[in-house]
Amino acid sequence: MKKLLSVFLCLLLTALTVCGALPVTAAGAFVTVSAPSSATVGSTVTVKVTYTADKTIGSLDATLSYDAAVMTFASASGITANGNAGVTKISFYETSASPKKTLSFTLTFTAKAAGNCSFGLETTELTDWETVSSLGNPSGKATVSVKNPQKSGNADLASLSVSAGTLSPKFSAKVTAYNIVIPYSVTSLLVSANAADKNAKVAVTGSQKMQVGKNTRAVTVTAPNGTTKTYTLTITRQENTGTATDPTTPAVDAAKVTVGAVTKTIKNDLADIPLPAGFEATTVTVNETTFPAAQNATHAVTLLYLTDEDGQNGAFYLYNTADMTFSDFFFTQVQAGIYVFLTPENTDALPQGAVQTFLQIGEKTVAAWSLPDEREKDFYLVYALSPAGNTGFYRYDKTEGTFQRYIPPAEDTPAPVDTEVQPERVGILARVSGFFSDLIVRFGKVRVIAVGVGAPLLLAAIIVLIVLIAKKPRNFKH
């Protein structure tokens, strides 16, 4: 009997081992995100999302990110959604008895400004209805171009120039393709462009450094209503022929400028000079000659790179285009470090009226609290561990991407009332209590208790001794 039982257990163990080694097909799903390719400011944009899985869908947690400057979240159908700061949180839980393998829902937005808006869907959790196992983390994307018919659609350039070579054909706002030939000695090419509409945006793309052969740079103009127009420059850098003379090099006298009482030389090639953070390459005219320069995003600051007359001790200088003068350029670059986002234990420090939402910082979506003041719509509070090791709420500037420690406003406290308190009459019990309290303070609690207990016992012992002595018979001599 024992032998049969041993054989049975061995067979059972073998069967379990074999079954455990069999491959299991993992469940999966994919998602599609669709939206109209174009819209106008003020119109409604509907984003449709469809999940398709090989098993029934039980729950969903996801986020839909978008450009809050272009779109405003309005409503959702088929799921629960909230958040209107560039990230909308999506959640779904199947409550019916007939779950499906597909889940479709829509989110409605209102186009509020011209521009291109990209909707990016990221799945945090998608589970099977029967086993609550994961169905994967599919993602999807859709882009909508928003135009404003009430604003200018002028996406033309008013001027286009380069730091070396000549445009062919000659510049015209209607011509969008140009060829440029530059000698081998020119290693970088700066492109300067101005839009015909002062409210239009101009972006220059492509590498500034020129390789031998063909190079391409592009100038894209975005009109106030969202219309775009691209001008393409095909630059051919010639082979090295051994010629040292570069006809595009400015005359030496044109490059000489005065800074205070010192003569400096404007550097004509910035290919190996890193630009300060926040500045882009451009060109500027000095002494009727074009030189490479740098400008910030608003074009409010122009920099030129100056050296000593012998080409040494180079540095960027501020150039005032109005009176053509130079001054020292001072700047600082702040690197705060890494902020680790945490979940607060309580929200007592938040201002009254703060509303929890979700905010995209970098490539992640974090919990945040919007401020009640409409003037602070670009500011949020997040709970984080700072690079200095401090934990608490921090004020986040969404526009500039900076953090500042948040200090809750001081609560109003009532002014102290100056009232005269009449002294109370002290009774006999209070006096006795005060007497013993004073003893405890002076001699300690243990000593006072010892005396309080020991004194009566000593007194009792003395009384007993007296009584015993009194009862002892006396011997009288007769």
Backbone hydrogen bonds, N-H to C=O, Kabsch-Sander energy under -0.5 kcal/mol:
donor,donor_aa,acceptor,acceptor_aa,energy
5,L,1,M,-2.1
6,S,2,K,-1.8
7,V,3,K,-2.0
8,F,4,L,-2.3
9,L,5,L,-2.1
10,C,6,S,-2.0
11,L,7,V,-2.3
12,L,8,F,-2.4
13,L,9,L,-2.3
14,T,10,C,-2.2
15,A,11,L,-2.3
16,L,12,L,-2.2
17,T,13,L,-1.9
18,V,14,T,-2.3
19,C,15,A,-2.3
20,G,16,L,-2.0
21,A,17,T,-1.0
22,L,18,V,-0.5
22,L,19,C,-1.0
26,A,24,V,-0.5
30,F,52,T,-2.3
32,T,50,T,-2.0
34,S,48,K,-2.4
39,A,145,S,-2.2
41,V,147,K,-2.3
42,G,111,A,-3.8
43,S,40,T,-2.2
45,V,109,F,-3.0
47,V,45,V,-0.6
47,V,107,L,-3.1
48,K,34,S,-2.4
48,K,46,T,-0.6
49,V,105,F,-2.7
50,T,32,T,-2.0
51,Y,103,L,-3.1
52,T,30,F,-2.7
53,A,101,K,-3.0
54,D,28,G,-1.9
57,I,100,K,-3.0
58,G,127,T,-2.9
59,S,127,T,-0.9
60,L,92,F,-2.5
61,D,125,E,-2.6
62,A,90,I,-2.5
63,T,122,E,-2.4
64,L,88,T,-2.3
65,S,63,T,-0.5
65,S,120,G,-2.7
66,Y,86,G,-2.4
68,A,66,Y,-0.9
70,V,67,D,-1.5
71,M,67,D,-2.5
72,T,110,T,-1.7
74,A,108,T,-3.0
75,S,108,T,-1.4
77,S,106,T,-2.6
80,T,91,S,-2.6
82,N,89,K,-1.7
85,A,87,V,-0.7
88,T,64,L,-2.4
89,K,82,N,-3.1
89,K,87,V,-0.5
90,I,62,A,-3.4
91,S,80,T,-2.5
92,F,60,L,-2.3
94,E,58,G,-3.2
103,L,51,Y,-2.3
105,F,49,V,-2.3
106,T,77,S,-1.9
107,L,47,V,-2.4
108,T,75,S,-3.0
109,F,45,V,-3.1
110,T,72,T,-2.6
111,A,43,S,-2.4
112,K,70,V,-2.9
112,K,110,T,-0.5
113,A,70,V,-1.2
115,G,146,V,-2.4
117,C,115,G,-0.5
117,C,144,V,-3.1
118,S,116,N,-0.5
119,F,117,C,-0.5
119,F,142,A,-3.7
120,G,65,S,-2.3
120,G,118,S,-0.6
121,L,119,F,-0.5
121,L,140,G,-2.9
122,E,63,T,-2.6
122,E,120,G,-0.5
123,T,138,P,-0.9
124,T,61,D,-2.2
124,T,122,E,-0.6
125,E,61,D,-2.4
127,T,59,S,-1.9
128,D,133,S,-2.8
129,W,56,T,-2.3
132,V,128,D,-1.5
135,L,126,L,-3.5
140,G,121,L,-1.5
142,A,119,F,-1.9
144,V,117,C,-2.8
145,S,37,S,-2.5
146,V,115,G,-3.2
146,V,144,V,-0.6
147,K,39,A,-2.5
148,N,225,N,-2.0
151,K,148,N,-1.7
155,A,153,G,-0.8
158,A,194,N,-3.3
159,S,194,N,-1.5
161,S,192,S,-2.6
163,S,190,L,-1.9
168,S,179,N,-1.4
175,V,172,S,-1.4
178,Y,232,T,-2.4
179,N,168,S,-2.7
180,I,234,T,-2.4
182,I,236,T,-2.6
186,V,183,P,-1.4
187,T,185,S,-0.8
189,L,208,Q,-2.4
192,S,161,S,-2.8
194,N,159,S,-1.7
196,A,156,D,-2.5
198,K,196,A,-0.6
200,A,197,D,-2.0
201,K,222,T,-2.3
203,A,220,T,-2.3
205,T,203,A,-0.5
205,T,218,A,-2.8
210,M,187,T,-3.2
211,Q,209,K,-0.5
213,G,237,R,-2.3
215,N,235,I,-2.8
217,R,233,L,-2.3
218,A,205,T,-1.8
219,V,231,Y,-2.9
220,T,203,A,-2.9
220,T,218,A,-0.5
221,V,229,K,-3.2
222,T,201,K,-2.8
223,A,221,V,-0.6
223,A,227,T,-3.6
225,N,152,S,-1.9
226,G,223,A,-2.2
229,K,221,V,-1.9
231,Y,219,V,-3.2
232,T,176,T,-3.4
233,L,217,R,-3.3
234,T,178,Y,-2.7
234,T,232,T,-0.5
235,I,215,N,-3.1
235,I,233,L,-0.7
236,T,180,I,-3.0
237,R,213,G,-2.9
237,R,235,I,-0.6
238,Q,182,I,-2.5
238,Q,236,T,-0.6
241,T,239,E,-0.7
249,T,246,D,-1.8
255,A,251,A,-1.1
255,A,252,V,-0.6
256,K,253,D,-1.0
257,V,264,K,-2.6
259,V,262,V,-3.2
260,G,258,T,-0.6
261,A,259,V,-0.6
262,V,259,V,-2.0
264,K,257,V,-3.2
265,T,307,T,-2.5
266,I,255,A,-2.7
267,K,305,Y,-3.0
273,I,270,L,-1.3
279,F,276,P,-1.8
280,E,295,Q,-3.3
282,T,293,A,-2.4
284,V,291,F,-2.2
286,V,284,V,-0.5
286,V,289,T,-3.1
289,T,286,V,-1.3
291,F,284,V,-2.8
293,A,282,T,-2.8
294,A,303,L,-1.9
295,Q,280,E,-2.5
296,N,301,V,-1.3
297,A,278,G,-0.7
299,H,296,N,-1.6
303,L,294,A,-3.0
304,L,317,Y,-2.1
306,L,304,L,-0.7
306,L,315,A,-2.7
307,T,265,T,-2.2
308,D,312,Q,-3.3
311,G,308,D,-2.4
315,A,306,L,-2.1
317,Y,304,L,-2.7
318,L,327,S,-2.4
319,Y,302,T,-2.7
320,N,318,L,-0.5
320,N,325,T,-2.9
321,T,319,Y,-0.9
324,M,320,N,-1.7
325,T,320,N,-0.9
327,S,318,L,-1.7
329,F,316,F,-0.7
330,F,328,D,-0.6
334,V,332,T,-0.6
336,A,334,V,-0.5
340,V,385,L,-2.3
341,F,339,Y,-0.6
342,L,383,Y,-2.6
350,L,347,T,-1.3
354,A,351,P,-1.8
355,V,370,S,-1.5
357,T,368,A,-3.5
359,L,366,V,-2.9
361,I,359,L,-0.7
361,I,364,K,-2.3
362,G,360,Q,-0.5
364,K,361,I,-1.6
366,V,359,L,-2.9
366,V,364,K,-0.5
368,A,357,T,-2.3
369,W,381,L,-2.0
370,S,355,V,-2.9
371,L,379,F,-0.8
376,E,373,D,-1.9
377,K,374,E,-1.2
379,F,376,E,-1.8
380,Y,396,Y,-2.0
381,L,369,W,-2.4
382,V,394,Y,-2.5
384,A,382,V,-0.6
384,A,392,G,-2.5
385,L,340,V,-3.0
386,S,384,A,-0.6
386,S,390,N,-3.1
389,G,386,S,-2.0
392,G,384,A,-1.9
394,Y,382,V,-3.3
395,R,404,Q,-3.7
396,Y,380,Y,-3.6
396,Y,394,Y,-0.6
397,D,395,R,-0.5
397,D,402,T,-2.7
398,K,378,D,-2.7
398,K,396,Y,-0.8
401,G,397,D,-2.4
402,T,397,D,-0.8
404,Q,395,R,-1.6
406,Y,393,F,-2.1
418,D,416,P,-0.5
419,T,417,V,-1.4
421,V,419,T,-0.6
422,Q,420,E,-0.6
427,G,425,R,-0.6
431,R,427,G,-2.0
432,V,428,I,-2.3
433,S,429,L,-2.7
434,G,430,A,-2.7
435,F,431,R,-2.3
436,F,432,V,-2.2
437,S,433,S,-2.3
438,D,434,G,-2.3
439,L,435,F,-1.7
440,I,436,F,-2.2
441,V,437,S,-2.1
442,R,438,D,-2.2
443,F,439,L,-3.3
444,G,439,L,-0.5
444,G,440,I,-1.9
448,V,444,G,-1.9
449,I,445,K,-2.3
450,A,446,V,-2.6
451,V,447,R,-2.8
452,G,448,V,-2.9
453,V,449,I,-2.5
454,G,450,A,-3.0
455,A,451,V,-2.5
457,L,453,V,-1.5
458,L,454,G,-2.8
459,L,455,A,-2.6
460,A,456,P,-2.7
461,A,457,L,-2.6
462,I,458,L,-2.1
463,I,459,L,-2.1
464,V,460,A,-2.4
465,L,461,A,-2.3
466,I,462,I,-2.4
467,V,463,I,-2.4
468,L,464,V,-2.5
469,I,465,L,-2.4
470,A,466,I,-2.4
471,K,467,V,-1.9
472,K,468,L,-0.9
472,K,469,I,-0.5
476,F,474,R,-0.6
